[in-house]
Amino acid sequence: MARNDDAGELARGRIPEPVAVTGATGFIGRRLVARLVADGYRVQALALPGDPIPIEWACDRVTVRRADVTRRGEVVDGLAGSRFVFHLAALVSDWGSSGEHHRVTVLGTENVLAEAASRAQRALLVSSIAAYGNKLGTTLCDEDTDPGLPLGPYGAAKQAQENVALRLEGERGLQVTIVRPANVFGPASGPWVDLLCKQLSAGAPTLVSGGDFAAGLIYVDNVVDILVRAAERVGAVGRIYNANDDHGVTWRRYVTALAELIGSPAPRSIPRALAGVAARLSESTSRALRRRERPGVTREALNLCQAPLRVPVDRARRELGYEPPVSFDEGMAAVADYLQRLARSDGRGGSA
């Protein structure tokens, strides 16, 4: 992609409207739509047929378009009239078949970004630090780092969808920016709140080798802030940005805080070597038995929490003027409120 290392903070403007958001009902997508509406933008929210629509979208600034990104005709209809697209739709899981990940994440990206290119409109692709593959935890992963070997179908699909964006940039002049979020937490985070709390409650190990190293966490609204900042800067076209709170919070601190919120015992740890054996055994057993449900641990998930994640956000600071608007403690307060609401809805009283 184009280089702009000496740019300083890029000039900020308005995102061309209407703004389309694929994957709008997802964890990050819902928060992005809320931010765009709060900032006064008109939004075309693309949602799968049957997805429940948030009640707050019943306003004149949000138009819901039902579209499956794997179906080109529905993408064409869904993006009709839009002038900018945030592409978030993907299969977000560290398990599942490579074929399904490719169908949803890679072919879906091809459909969305090819349509954006045909309309000569700008696009922002939300990828993941999983695209760095096995280089995570072993080296400094800045935006110019070549990808390592993927540890599972999710990381492989993220690498492939970035390659789609780069190809369309070169062949069809696609104006695209790529953002790679680190480990995103917040209310309703599947892997880093819901699943961890479930494992804590079951007494399963939730730390690797003590967890006394940087977790590479970023609060969901801080991811959204980087996305919006990048979209509002034409100079961010052709750039890749890591998204990370870069506060050095360790896995031990984070998971211990979760345990306290739900009243579970202190988190247990497992040695890194043993965790690796468990992940390989768990995956091979699930494949041999053709189980569709996620194994207890996967190599992909382990890759994100077994060693210090050095994923600098210097470029977003320098070029986008980014500083995390939500602190770690503020983010955990929002998680606490979410868990309390879950506890009340489950009939377990007023505290998580």
N, C-alpha and C positions, 0 to 999 in steps of 0.2 A: 504494500500500500504506500501511498505518498508519504514522504517524510516532512516533518514540520517542527523539528526539535528546537529551533531557536525562536519559536513564534512568540513566546510570552503569552499572557492571557489573550485569547482570541476575542474579537469583537462579538458582542452578544446582540441578538435581534429576536424577532418573533418567529416561531415555527409556522411555516405555511399551513393554512387551514383549508378544509377540515383535516384533522389529524387522525389517521387510522391506527388502531392498536389491535394486532392479532394476539390471541391468547389472553384476551382482556379479562376473562373471569378467573384467571389463575392467581396464584399467591402474589406475584409481583405485578401482574397486569391490573388487578383491581386497585392497587395503591397508585399505579401510574395514572389510571383514568381519573381517580380522585384528585391527584395533584394537577393534572391538566385542566380539569373543570375548575378547581380552585384558582388557577392562574388565568382563567377566562377564555380557554380554548374550546372550540367546538370539536367534538370527538365522534368518530365512527368506531364503535366497539364491536369487533368481530368475535362472535361466540359460537361454539358448536351448537347444532340443533339439540334442544333438550337441556342445555346448561341453564341452571337457575340464574336469573338476572337480579343483581342487587337493587333493592328498593330505591336507593339513592340515585340510580340512573334514570329515574322517572322525572327527567327535567328536560328543558329545551336545548341543553348543550350536549346531550348524549343521544346518538342514534345507534340502535342496535342492529347489526347485520349478522344474520345467521350464515355461517360459512365454515366448511371443513377445509383446512389449508391443503389437504391432499387431493382436493378436487379443483382443477384449474378453473372451471367455469364458475364455481362458487367464489373463488378468490377474485376473479374478474368483477363479479357483481359486488362483492364485499368492499373492494377498494374503489369502486366507481365514485367519482367526485372528490376523492381525497387528494391531498397535495403532499403529504408526508406520511410515512408508515413506520411505526415501531413494530418490529417483528419479534414477538416473544413466544409464539406458539411452538411447542416442541413436546416430545415425550420426556417428561422430567422424572426419571427413575434410574436407579443404579442396577436395575434388573430388567428382564425381558429379552426377547429375541433381537438379534442384530437386524433382522429383516424388518421388524416393526419399528425399531428406532430409525432405521433408514427411511422407511415409508413416511413416517410422521415428520421427523426432524429434518432430514436431508431433502426429500422430494417436496415437502411442504415449503421449505426455504427456497427451493428452485422456483416453485410456483409464485410465491409472494414477491421475491426479488426480481424475477424475470418480468412480472407485471409492472413493478415499480420502474424497471429500466425502460419498458415500452412506453411508459407515461412520462419519462424523463423527470421523475420525482425523486427526492431524496429519501433515504431509508436508513434506519438504525437497527442493526442486528444484535440481539442479546445472546451472547454465547456463554461461556463459563470458563473458570480457571481449570476445569477438568480437561480443557483442550491442551494444557501443558503436559498431560499424561504423566509418565513416571519421572519427569523432571521435578515435579512438585515434591517438596521436602528434601531435595538433594542439591538444588542449586537456586540461585536468584532467578526468579521468573519475571523479568520485565517484558514489555510488550514486543520487543524485538527477538525474544528467545524462540528458537525453532522448537516446534512441538516434539515431545518425547513419545514413547510408545503408549497408546491408550491402555487403561487397565480394565476396560469393560465397554459395553455397547454405548453407554451414554457419552463417555469421553470420545469414542471413535466417531459418533454422530456429530458431536460438537466440532471436531476437527474437520469433518467432511462438509458441514454447513458453512464454515468459514471459507473453505476452498470454493464452494459455490459462489459466495459473495465476491471473492477475489477474481474468479473466472469471469463473472458477469461485469465486474469493474473493468477488466482488461478488454473483454470482447465487445461489450455493449455500452460502455461508458456509465455504468451504474454509479450513482453518487451515494456511497455507503460509509457508515461509521460502525465499528464493532466495539462492543463493551463486554468485558469478561468479568462478571461478578465472582467474588470469592464465596465463602460459606455464609449464605443469607439467612439471618434469623429474624424473628418477630412473631407477632400473633398469627397462628395458623401455618407456621413453617412446618412442612411435613417432616423432613429429615432431622432438623436441628431443634425442634421443640416437641412436636407430637410423638415422633418415634423415640427420641431420647427419653422423654417422660415415661413412655410405656416400658422401655428397657430398665429405667431406674426403678419403677414400681415392681418389676418382676425380679429385681435383684441381679440382673445380668451385668457383666462388666461394660462400662461405658467410657473408660479411659484406656489409652494405650501407653504403656511405659510411664505411667504416672501422670501424663498429660501436662507436665510443667513446661510447655512451650507454646509459642504463638499459634492461635487457632485460625487466624485469617478470617475473622468474623466481620460481617457488615450488616447493619440494620437495614431492613427492607426499604424504609423511606430514604435512607442515604443512597441506596442503589438508584432509586427513582430520581434523586437529585442529580446524580451524575448523568443519567439518561436524558433528563430535560436540559441540563446544561450543554451536553454535547449536541442535542438537536437544535438548540437555539444559536449555534455557532456554525455558520457555513464553512469556516476554516477547519472544522473538525472532520469534514469529508475526507475520506482516505486515511483516517487515523484509527488506531486501536487503543483502547483505554482499559486498564485494570480498574476494578471497583472493589475497594477494601477500606475498612475503617482505620487500619494501620495504627491501632492503639495498644497492641501488644498483649491484649487479654489472652490468658492461657485457657486451654481446654479444662484444666482442673478448676480454675475460677468460675468459668461459665457453667460447667456441668454441676458443680457444687451448689451454685446459685439456683439452678433448676431443681435440684434435689430438695433444697430448703423450701422452695415455693410449693412443692407438692407433698412435703412432709415425708419423704422417703429417706432411708439411710444414706450415709455418705457414699459417693460413687466408688465402685470397685474398679480396679485396674487389671489389665492383662499384659504380659510381656509382648513386645512387638513381634518377636519370632513366632510365639505361640498364636498370636492373632493372625499372622499370615498363613500359618498352617490351617487354622480354623476356617479362614475365608476360602482357601482353595478347596478344602474338604466339603464345606457347606455348599459351594457352587457346584462342584462335581456331583455331589449326591443329588442336588435338586435337578440337575440336567439329566442324570441317569434315570431318575424317577419321573421326569417330565412334569415337574411341578411348576405351576404358573406363579404361585405366590413367592414373594421375595424371601431368600434365605436369611438366616439370622444375621449374617455378616457377609459383605462382599469385598472383593479386592478394590473395587472402585471407591466405596465408602471409606475403607481403610486408608487408601491413598490420600484422602483429604484430612485425616486426623491422626496420623501415626508419627509425624515429624513436624518441626517448625515450618510454617508456610511463609516463605519470603516472596511476597507478591506486592511489590512497591506500587504506590499510587501517585508517585511524584509527577507523572505526566498529566494526570487529571488535575492535580493541584496547580501546576505551572500553566497549563493551557486553558483549563476550564474554570480556574478560580475555586476549585472544590476544597471545602473543609467540611467534615461530617456535621450536618446540622443537628443530628440527634446523638447524644452521648450514649455510652454503653449503659450507664445507670438508668437513663431515661428509656432506653430500649427495653431493659429488663423490667422496668415498671409497667410498660405496656404489655409485656409477656405475662406478668403477674396478674394484671387485670383480665387478660384473655383466659388464663387458667382458672381464675376464680369464676368467671362466667361459665366455663365448661363444667366446673364442679357443681354450680347451682343447677344447670340444665340437666345434669345427671342425677340430681336429687341427693347429692352427698353433702348438702349443707352450704354454708356461706364462705368456706375457705378451701383453697386447692390442697 
